[in-house]
């Protein structure tokens, strides 16, 4: 890893560039910086979700996800470096299976709503999808390992499932889409 930050206002970015972890400088509008920013935003939204009252198991999972997202951001900041391990994707798969097994089968689309924690989980889901799209775009222009893309794909699925879990944590339910077409059938 590069040097730890000891000073925040360096003014080196005033020219529209930013430094990567390998000490190269790129434009702040580069695909790599967009991907890094989307991952950082996702991590911040998960931090906001952690401000809510959550089941202990969900809280512990989200804290681990924050650490893995920091690894992912670090990997994106150093081209060619590996920080996010495949085991992190496997852990998301296991969490998905465990939480999904306790939920009723979906028979209708749901809205990104419910209680505040579930709604914030849906925000995390949508930001994870955006971060995934940014990593896909970066991968078309530069070499990027598959693991970051896989991690973000699983994480967005997990955030959907966790939103459903959180809606039920206080006795609530999902908010179902009322389709006029389906109502007529």
C-alpha positions as CSV (number, residue, x, y, z in Angstrom):
1,X,0.0,0.0,0.0
2,X,1.0,3.6,-0.5
3,X,1.7,6.0,2.3
4,X,-1.0,6.7,4.8
5,X,-2.6,10.1,4.7
6,X,-1.0,12.5,7.2
7,X,-2.5,15.6,5.6
8,X,-5.9,15.9,4.0
9,X,-5.8,19.3,2.3
10,X,-2.8,18.8,0.0
11,X,-4.0,21.0,-2.8
12,X,-2.5,18.6,-5.3
13,X,-5.9,17.9,-6.8
14,X,-6.6,21.5,-7.7
15,X,-5.5,20.7,-11.3
16,X,-8.3,18.2,-11.7
17,X,-6.1,15.1,-11.0
18,X,-5.9,12.7,-8.1
19,X,-3.2,10.3,-6.9
20,X,-3.7,6.6,-7.1
21,X,-2.2,4.1,-4.6
22,X,0.8,3.5,-6.9
23,X,1.6,7.2,-6.9
24,X,0.4,7.8,-10.5
25,X,-1.9,10.7,-11.1
26,X,-5.1,10.4,-13.2
27,X,-8.0,12.8,-14.0
28,X,-10.7,12.9,-11.4
29,X,-13.1,12.1,-14.2
30,X,-11.3,8.8,-15.1
31,X,-13.3,5.5,-15.1
32,X,-11.1,4.2,-12.3
33,X,-11.8,7.2,-10.1
34,X,-15.6,6.9,-10.8
35,X,-15.5,3.3,-9.7
36,X,-13.5,4.1,-6.6
37,X,-16.0,6.9,-5.8
38,X,-19.0,4.7,-6.3
39,X,-17.5,2.0,-3.9
40,X,-16.7,4.8,-1.4
41,X,-20.3,6.1,-1.6
42,X,-21.6,2.6,-1.1
43,X,-19.5,2.1,2.0
44,X,-20.8,5.4,3.3
45,X,-24.4,4.4,2.8
46,X,-23.7,1.1,4.6
47,X,-22.3,3.3,7.4
48,X,-25.5,5.2,7.5
49,X,-27.5,1.9,7.6
50,X,-25.4,0.9,10.6
51,X,-26.8,3.9,12.5
52,X,-30.2,2.1,12.5
53,X,-31.3,-0.4,15.1
54,X,-30.4,-3.8,13.5
55,X,-30.4,-7.4,14.4
56,X,-26.9,-8.3,15.7
57,X,-26.2,-10.8,12.9
58,X,-27.0,-8.2,10.3
59,X,-24.9,-5.5,12.0
60,X,-21.9,-7.9,12.2
61,X,-22.3,-8.8,8.5
62,X,-22.5,-5.1,7.5
63,X,-19.3,-4.2,9.4
64,X,-17.5,-7.0,7.6
65,X,-18.8,-5.8,4.3
66,X,-17.5,-2.3,5.1
67,X,-14.0,-3.8,5.6
68,X,-14.2,-5.7,2.3
69,X,-15.4,-2.6,0.4
70,X,-12.4,-0.8,1.8
71,X,-10.3,-3.6,0.4
72,X,-12.1,-3.3,-2.9
73,X,-11.5,0.4,-3.1
74,X,-7.9,-0.1,-2.3
75,X,-7.6,-2.6,-5.0
76,X,-9.2,-0.2,-7.5
77,X,-6.7,2.5,-6.4
78,X,-3.7,0.4,-7.2
79,X,-3.9,-1.0,-10.8
80,X,-2.9,-4.6,-10.9
81,X,-3.0,-5.1,-7.1
82,X,-5.2,-7.8,-5.4
83,X,-6.8,-7.0,-2.0
84,X,-10.3,-8.4,-2.3
85,X,-10.2,-12.2,-2.0
86,X,-12.6,-14.7,-3.6
87,X,-13.4,-15.8,-0.1
88,X,-15.2,-12.5,0.4
89,X,-17.5,-13.4,-2.5
90,X,-18.1,-16.8,-1.0
91,X,-19.0,-15.2,2.4
92,X,-21.7,-13.1,0.6
93,X,-23.0,-16.2,-1.1
94,X,-23.3,-17.9,2.3
95,X,-25.0,-14.9,3.9
96,X,-27.4,-14.7,0.9
97,X,-28.4,-18.4,1.2
98,X,-28.8,-18.1,5.0
99,X,-31.0,-15.0,5.0
100,X,-33.0,-15.9,1.9
101,X,-33.9,-19.3,3.3
102,X,-35.8,-17.6,6.2
103,X,-37.9,-15.3,3.9
104,X,-41.2,-16.2,2.2
105,X,-41.0,-16.7,-1.5
106,X,-41.5,-13.6,-3.6
107,X,-44.6,-13.7,-5.7
108,X,-44.8,-10.1,-6.6
109,X,-42.4,-7.2,-7.2
110,X,-41.7,-5.1,-4.1
111,X,-41.0,-1.4,-3.8
112,X,-37.9,0.0,-2.2
113,X,-39.8,0.9,0.9
114,X,-40.9,-0.2,4.4
115,X,-39.1,0.9,7.5
116,X,-36.1,3.3,7.5
117,X,-33.5,0.5,7.8
118,X,-35.0,-1.5,5.0
119,X,-35.3,1.6,2.8
120,X,-31.6,2.4,3.5
121,X,-30.7,-1.1,2.5
122,X,-32.5,-0.5,-0.8
123,X,-30.4,2.6,-1.3
124,X,-27.3,0.5,-0.6
125,X,-28.5,-2.0,-3.2
126,X,-28.9,0.7,-5.9
127,X,-25.5,2.2,-5.2
128,X,-24.0,-1.3,-5.3
129,X,-25.5,-1.7,-8.8
130,X,-24.0,1.6,-9.9
131,X,-20.6,0.7,-8.5
132,X,-20.8,-2.6,-10.3
133,X,-21.6,-0.8,-13.6
134,X,-18.6,1.5,-13.0
135,X,-16.3,-1.5,-12.4
136,X,-17.7,-3.1,-15.6
137,X,-16.9,0.1,-17.5
138,X,-13.4,0.3,-16.1
139,X,-12.9,-3.4,-17.0
140,X,-13.6,-2.6,-20.6
141,X,-10.9,0.1,-20.7
142,X,-8.3,-1.4,-18.3
143,X,-7.4,-4.7,-16.7
144,X,-9.6,-5.4,-13.6
145,X,-9.9,-8.7,-11.9
146,X,-13.3,-10.5,-11.8
147,X,-13.6,-10.6,-8.0
148,X,-14.5,-6.9,-7.5
149,X,-17.3,-7.2,-10.1
150,X,-18.5,-10.5,-8.6
151,X,-18.5,-9.0,-5.1
152,X,-20.6,-6.0,-6.0
153,X,-23.1,-8.2,-7.9
154,X,-23.5,-10.5,-4.9
155,X,-23.6,-7.5,-2.5
156,X,-26.5,-5.8,-4.4
157,X,-28.5,-9.1,-4.2
158,X,-27.7,-9.4,-0.5
159,X,-28.8,-5.8,0.2
160,X,-32.2,-6.7,-1.5
161,X,-32.5,-9.7,0.8
162,X,-31.4,-7.7,3.9
163,X,-34.0,-5.1,3.1
164,X,-36.6,-7.8,3.2
165,X,-35.1,-9.1,6.5
166,X,-35.1,-5.6,8.0
167,X,-38.7,-5.0,7.0
168,X,-39.6,-8.1,9.0
169,X,-37.3,-7.4,12.0
170,X,-40.0,-5.3,13.7
171,X,-43.0,-7.3,12.5
172,X,-43.5,-5.5,9.2
173,X,-43.5,-6.8,5.7
174,X,-42.4,-5.9,2.2
175,X,-44.2,-3.1,0.3
176,X,-45.7,-4.8,-2.7
177,X,-46.1,-3.1,-6.1
178,X,-49.7,-2.7,-7.1
179,X,-49.8,-3.5,-10.8
180,X,-52.9,-2.3,-12.5
181,X,-52.4,-4.9,-15.2
182,X,-52.1,-7.8,-12.7
183,X,-55.1,-6.5,-10.8
184,X,-57.2,-6.7,-13.9
185,X,-56.2,-10.3,-14.6
